[in-house]
């Protein structure tokens, strides 16, 4: 690699979170498209990097890393950016909400987006109807936390968690394209809405939006990605 990092990505997938973090940190990186139309994430070559066949993978000097939260935490700790330090009084709160975002919110979003992976396709909408109230509850918990304005959930000095939540809220508004999305209203979480609005003016957002075809308001008024290469779904 000519740069220390190589991001295996598909537009508007979980790799977007990693791209935003790398851009915010000012770190050089290369990208490798994982062509979802050709199901490359399930191919032998990609599964040597991530045996789960999920996007993203970040190749690093210490080897490939997968799992979005693991990549984010590794980057933050390695470069001393976008997260409270290990000895900070804010570290424990940051970690519990980072893992809530990964293990609870993101996991439930996968149920919403890919129900056929968990249940018979004929029951997909039933599963989606059951998961939406859980997602609304998760967002209200995060809204309460955002109201308390911790430093690690700030649009002015965003953490990896700030970017992670912004992307997930984008996806709630946009996907799945052929299913009811009216359950999600950004105005229901005004403190989170303010964070997303202010993130849109950051150079990291502009760079990622250009690279992945996300438009000028990717968080507050998002539309499906129109990327210069690859496919989001």
C-alpha positions as CSV (number, residue, x, y, z in Angstrom):
1,X,0.0,0.0,0.0
2,X,1.2,3.5,-0.8
3,X,-0.7,4.8,2.3
4,X,-1.0,3.1,5.7
5,X,-4.7,2.3,5.3
6,X,-6.8,0.6,2.6
7,X,-10.5,0.8,3.1
8,X,-12.6,-1.8,1.4
9,X,-15.9,-0.1,0.9
10,X,-19.3,0.1,-0.9
11,X,-21.1,3.4,-1.2
12,X,-23.4,4.3,1.7
13,X,-22.6,1.1,3.6
14,X,-21.0,0.9,7.0
15,X,-17.7,1.7,5.4
16,X,-19.0,5.3,5.1
17,X,-18.5,5.7,8.9
18,X,-14.9,4.6,8.5
19,X,-14.3,7.0,5.6
20,X,-15.7,9.9,7.6
21,X,-13.5,9.1,10.6
22,X,-10.4,8.8,8.4
23,X,-11.3,12.1,6.7
24,X,-11.9,13.9,10.0
25,X,-8.6,12.6,11.4
26,X,-6.8,13.8,8.2
27,X,-5.3,10.4,7.6
28,X,-4.2,9.3,4.1
29,X,-6.0,6.2,2.8
30,X,-6.7,4.2,-0.3
31,X,-10.1,2.7,-1.2
32,X,-11.0,-0.5,-2.9
33,X,-14.6,-0.9,-4.2
34,X,-16.5,-4.0,-3.0
35,X,-19.0,-4.4,-5.9
36,X,-22.2,-5.4,-4.3
37,X,-23.9,-5.9,-7.6
38,X,-21.4,-8.8,-8.2
39,X,-21.7,-9.9,-4.6
40,X,-18.0,-9.5,-4.2
41,X,-18.4,-9.3,-0.4
42,X,-19.2,-13.1,-0.5
43,X,-16.2,-14.0,-2.7
44,X,-13.2,-15.9,-1.7
45,X,-10.8,-12.9,-2.0
46,X,-12.9,-10.7,0.3
47,X,-13.6,-13.4,2.8
48,X,-9.9,-13.9,3.3
49,X,-10.0,-10.4,4.8
50,X,-13.4,-10.8,6.6
51,X,-14.7,-14.3,6.9
52,X,-18.1,-12.9,7.7
53,X,-18.4,-11.3,4.3
54,X,-19.5,-8.0,5.7
55,X,-18.4,-4.5,4.7
56,X,-16.1,-2.8,5.8
57,X,-12.6,-4.0,6.1
58,X,-9.7,-1.7,6.9
59,X,-6.3,-3.0,6.0
60,X,-3.7,-1.7,8.4
61,X,0.0,-2.2,9.2
62,X,-1.2,-4.6,11.9
63,X,-3.4,-6.6,9.4
64,X,-7.0,-6.3,8.3
65,X,-9.7,-5.2,10.8
66,X,-13.4,-5.8,10.4
67,X,-16.4,-4.8,12.5
68,X,-17.2,-1.1,12.3
69,X,-16.9,-0.3,16.0
70,X,-13.6,-2.2,16.3
71,X,-12.1,-0.2,13.4
72,X,-13.3,3.1,14.9
73,X,-12.0,2.4,18.3
74,X,-8.6,1.1,17.0
75,X,-8.2,4.2,14.8
76,X,-9.2,6.6,17.7
77,X,-6.8,4.9,20.1
78,X,-3.9,4.6,17.6
79,X,-4.1,8.2,16.6
80,X,-5.3,9.8,19.8
81,X,-8.3,11.5,18.1
82,X,-12.1,11.3,18.1
83,X,-12.5,9.6,21.4
84,X,-11.7,10.3,25.1
85,X,-8.3,9.0,26.1
86,X,-8.1,5.8,28.2
87,X,-7.5,7.7,31.4
88,X,-10.2,10.3,30.7
89,X,-13.2,10.5,33.1
90,X,-15.4,10.5,30.0
91,X,-14.0,7.2,28.7
92,X,-16.5,4.8,30.3
93,X,-19.5,6.7,29.2
94,X,-18.1,7.0,25.6
95,X,-17.4,3.2,25.5
96,X,-20.8,2.2,26.7
97,X,-22.6,4.3,24.1
98,X,-20.2,3.3,21.4
99,X,-21.0,-0.4,22.1
100,X,-24.7,0.4,22.4
101,X,-24.6,2.0,18.9
102,X,-22.8,-1.1,17.6
103,X,-24.4,-4.0,19.4
104,X,-27.9,-2.7,19.8
105,X,-28.8,0.1,17.4
106,X,-26.8,-1.1,14.4
107,X,-27.8,-4.7,15.0
108,X,-31.5,-3.8,15.1
109,X,-31.0,-1.8,11.9
110,X,-29.7,-4.9,10.2
111,X,-33.0,-6.6,11.1
112,X,-34.9,-3.7,9.5
113,X,-32.8,-3.7,6.4
114,X,-32.2,-7.4,5.8
115,X,-35.1,-9.3,7.5
116,X,-34.9,-12.1,5.0
117,X,-31.5,-13.0,6.6
118,X,-33.3,-13.7,9.8
119,X,-36.8,-14.9,8.9
120,X,-38.9,-16.3,6.1
121,X,-39.3,-13.6,3.4
122,X,-43.1,-13.8,3.7
123,X,-42.7,-12.5,7.3
124,X,-40.3,-9.7,6.5
125,X,-42.7,-6.8,7.0
126,X,-43.9,-8.4,10.3
127,X,-40.3,-8.3,11.6
128,X,-39.9,-4.8,10.4
129,X,-43.1,-3.6,12.1
130,X,-41.8,-5.2,15.4
131,X,-38.3,-3.6,15.2
132,X,-39.4,0.0,14.5
133,X,-40.7,0.7,18.1
134,X,-37.3,-0.6,19.4
135,X,-35.5,1.8,17.1
136,X,-37.6,4.7,18.2
137,X,-36.8,3.8,21.8
138,X,-33.1,3.6,21.0
139,X,-33.2,7.1,19.4
140,X,-34.9,8.6,22.4
141,X,-32.2,7.2,24.7
142,X,-29.6,8.8,22.5
143,X,-31.6,12.1,22.3
144,X,-31.5,12.2,26.1
145,X,-27.8,11.7,26.1
146,X,-27.3,14.3,23.4
147,X,-29.3,16.8,25.5
148,X,-26.7,16.4,28.2
149,X,-24.1,17.5,25.6
150,X,-21.1,15.3,26.5
151,X,-17.9,16.2,24.7
152,X,-17.8,12.9,22.8
153,X,-21.2,13.6,21.2
154,X,-20.4,17.0,19.9
155,X,-20.7,18.4,16.3
156,X,-17.8,20.8,16.9
157,X,-15.3,18.2,18.0
158,X,-17.0,15.0,16.7
159,X,-16.0,11.6,18.0
160,X,-16.1,8.4,16.1
161,X,-19.5,7.8,17.8
162,X,-20.8,11.1,16.5
163,X,-20.1,10.0,12.9
164,X,-21.4,6.5,13.6
165,X,-24.8,7.8,14.8
166,X,-25.0,10.3,11.9
167,X,-24.7,7.6,9.4
168,X,-27.2,5.3,11.0
169,X,-29.7,8.1,11.2
170,X,-29.1,8.8,7.5
171,X,-29.9,5.2,6.7
172,X,-33.1,5.2,8.7
173,X,-34.4,8.0,6.5
174,X,-33.3,6.4,3.2
175,X,-33.6,2.6,3.6
176,X,-35.2,0.2,2.9
177,X,-36.3,2.0,-0.2
178,X,-39.4,-0.2,-0.9
179,X,-40.7,-0.2,2.7
180,X,-42.4,2.3,5.0
181,X,-39.9,4.8,6.4
182,X,-42.5,7.3,7.9
183,X,-41.7,5.9,11.4
184,X,-38.5,7.9,11.4
185,X,-38.8,11.7,11.8
186,X,-35.6,13.6,12.5
187,X,-37.5,16.4,14.2
188,X,-38.5,13.9,16.9
189,X,-34.9,14.1,18.2
190,X,-34.0,17.8,18.0
191,X,-30.7,17.6,19.8
192,X,-29.5,14.9,17.5
193,X,-30.9,16.9,14.6
194,X,-28.8,19.8,15.5
195,X,-25.7,17.6,15.6
196,X,-26.4,16.2,12.2
197,X,-27.1,19.7,10.8
198,X,-23.7,21.0,12.0
199,X,-21.8,18.0,10.8
200,X,-22.9,18.7,7.3
201,X,-20.6,21.8,7.1
202,X,-17.5,19.9,8.0
203,X,-14.9,19.1,5.4
204,X,-15.0,15.4,6.2
205,X,-18.7,15.3,5.3
206,X,-18.1,17.2,2.1
207,X,-15.3,14.8,1.0
208,X,-17.3,11.7,1.8
209,X,-20.4,13.0,0.1
210,X,-18.5,13.7,-3.1
211,X,-16.7,10.3,-3.0
212,X,-20.0,8.4,-2.5
213,X,-22.6,10.6,-4.2
214,X,-24.5,11.5,-1.0
215,X,-25.6,15.1,-2.0
216,X,-25.3,18.3,-0.1
217,X,-27.4,17.4,3.0
218,X,-26.6,13.7,3.5
219,X,-27.8,13.6,7.2
220,X,-30.6,16.1,7.5
221,X,-32.4,15.7,4.1
222,X,-30.8,12.6,2.7
223,X,-31.6,10.9,-0.6
224,X,-30.3,7.5,-1.9
225,X,-26.7,7.5,-2.9
226,X,-25.8,8.2,-6.5
227,X,-22.1,7.2,-6.4
228,X,-19.5,7.6,-9.1
229,X,-18.7,3.9,-8.8
230,X,-20.4,0.8,-7.2
231,X,-23.8,0.4,-5.7
232,X,-25.1,1.0,-2.2
233,X,-27.4,-2.1,-2.4
